[in-house]
Each structure stands twice: as structure tokens, then as C-alpha cells.
């Protein structure tokens, strides 16, 4: 069913939960896994930090899975919209069957004001989307 799984990560604890869930599902289905990170202000420092984050995630995945990583560059002027667009484009181009992302689970005014990359992805991506929250 899920032969290509993509997981979007950042340096948050919530994101690490999403990575663990993606690793579990990929192992269960014997799926390819693509770990991505989007930088919204693509300068040398953010690219280096993003590459380091992806390297740690690849190490966490180990050698048992077919894993690739991608560093995405988002349009920083668009804020969360730019990040969501970069992730959605990557998921569609890679033909992901499942996209796993962390969600802070904001509600009410906070969600209205701050928006949610995860929420935007649900409507932008052709793949199924799994939102992972901290418990």
C-alpha cells in the first residue's frame, strides 16, 4: 500500500515523533523512505544546519531501510506558505504515497493567526497525509 513514504522534519521534538512513526511504517511495509527538511531562508548557515539535521535523521534510520534525504529551499517571503509549497512539490515530484508530518495541534485564534504547514499540506498533496502529535 505505502511503498513510498516521505517525512518532513525540523529540529523539534514533535518532528522526531513524526520521523519515528515514518520509520515504523516504512519498516512494516518495506517502503522507500524520503526524509526532507525545508529551509525558508536559504543561506549557507541554514543549508548547513539542514544538512546536519538530515544526516542525523539518516543515522537514526539505520541501514535496514531504503532511505534518501532531500534539503528543500522554500520561498522565505511566503513564510509557512512557502514551506508548505516546497514540501507539497517535493511529495508530488517524488510520487509519495504517504506524507508524514508533525502537527502542534493548535486550536482557535492561535491556529487562525499562525496557520499550520501541516494543515495546508492536507489540501495541497495528492498523497495520504499522516499528522503526528506529541502525547
N, C-alpha and C positions, 0 to 999 in steps of 0.2 A: 504494500500500500504506500508507505512513505519510503521511497528509495533515494530521495534527495532531500536532505534536511538542512536548512540554513538557520543559524542562530546569530542574533545581533547582540554584541556585548559592549559594555563600557567598564569602568572601574568600580562599579557599585556592587554591594552585596547581593542586591536583587538580580543583577545581571549574572552573577556567579551561580545563582539558583537556576536561572534560565539555561546556562551552559550545562549544568549537571543534568537537567531534565532532557536537554537535546542529546547529550551523550548517552543517557539511558535509552531513549527512544531509538537512536541510531544503532546502538548495540543490539537492541531487541529485533529490529527489522533488517539488520545487516546493511544499513543505508550508508550512502556517502554523506559526509558532513562538511558544510562550509561555514566557517566561523568568520564573521565580519565585524568590523568596527568602523564607524563613520566619524571623521573629523570635520567640524564645522568651520574651523579657521585653519585651513591647510598651510601652516608654516612648518619650518624644519622641526621645531620643538614638538609640535602636536603630532607630526608624522612619526617622529622618533618614539614618542610616548605610545602612540597607537600600535606601532610595530612591536614594541616591547610587550604590550598587553596581549596582542595576538600570539606572540611567541610563548608567553606563559599559558595561554589557553591551549595551544597545540601541545605543550608539555603535559598539561592536565589530561588531555585526551589520550595520551599514550600512543602506542604503536598498534593497538588492536583494531583501530578503525581507519577507514579511508577518509583522511581529513585534509582539507585545504583551508587557507586563510586568505582574506582579502581586506585591504585597507581602502576604504571609500572616502572620497572627498565630497563633502556637501557644500552647498552654497550657504555660507555663513550669514549672508544678509537676510536669508529667509528663516533663520532660527530653526525651530523644531520642524517646520515645514520642509526645509532643505534636507534635514537629516532623514525625515520620513521618505522624501522623494528618492534620495540616494539609496536607501535600503530597499524600497519598492522596486526600483530599477534593477538593482543587483539580483533580487529574488526572481524577478521575471526573466532576466537575461540568463541566469543560471538554471532556470526552469525548476526551481524548488517546488517540492510538493507540500512541504510544511515549513513554516517560518515560526521560530520560537523567539519570543521577546519577553523581557521583564516588564512588569507594569507596577507602578507605585499605588495604583488603586485610588487615585484622588477622586474626590466627590464634590459636588456642589460648585460654589463660587471658585474654589481653588482650581478645579478642572476647567471651568469656563475661562478663567484668566490665563492659566499656564498652558492649557492644551495638553495633548498627550500624543507622543510619537506612536506609541502602541495603538492607540485608538485610531489614528489616521491610517495606520498600516492595514487595519481590518478592511477598510474600504478601497485601498489602493492596490493590494496584492491579489493576484489570481490564486495563489496557494492558500491552503488552510493556515490559520494563524492560531498559535497557542500562546496565551498570555499567562505568564508565571508570576505569582506574587509571593512575597515573603510571608511566612506563617509565624 
